[in-house]
Amino acid sequence: MGEGCESRSALPHRRRPCAECPWRRDVAPGRFGRERFDALAATSGGPGREVEVGGAMFACHKSPEGAEEACAGWLAVVGVEHLGVRLAVLRGRLDPSMLARQEGWPALFDSYAEMTETQPG
């Protein structure tokens, strides 16, 4: 692309939490190991400690390697605390409605810490 041009392609993401999404309160814990959750902690910031632009995003485990899609549950719960996600919204690459729980969705955990506390180990 030429200098000053920006990609307007959509940020790849899931539209709703999958049946095994760890952000869902109704999914039995233990599907993923503690090591995996520890590694993914850097994807989920908080107010005043947002994840930097270019920081890793929490990908849906069903997305193929090399073509990862952001997890819908992650986007809805903590996506707003990721500066790269905010930038995608500002650039029109992500519908801002994806940063909130949608009607008809299952109940989700309220934070990364709460979600990981339910996991064994």
Secondary structure, 3 states (H helix, E strand, C coil): CCCCCCCCCCCCECCCCCCCCCCECCCCCCCCCHHHHHHHHHHCCECCECECCCCCCCECCCCCCCCCCECHHHHHHHHHHEHHHHHHHHCCCCCHHHHCCCCCCCCECCCHHHHHHCCCC
